[in-house]
Amino acid sequence: MSNETFDDITGGINAIGGSAGRIVTQQVDLVTLAIESVAQLFVPISKTAADLATGTINGIIQVLENASSAIEPKK
């Protein structure tokens, strides 16, 4: 086998390796973007859920305070 043929084969293998590396890198980037997108989706949902829970607890406290005031004997 001549050096030219060997160089051609080596060049082809290097090109395939470079392409495979770029494909893997792009797949990793795609997965990373997907994870970041899902995480960004949950931020507003968790904030809304926390606000809802806080509002509910405050409402319950108000009801209990009003009930306590109504039951408490007047001086």
Secondary structure, 3 states (H helix, E strand, C coil): CCHHHHHHHHHHHHHHHHHHHHHHHHHHHHHHHHHHHHHHHHHHHHHHHHHHHHHHHHHHHHHHHHHHHHHCCCC
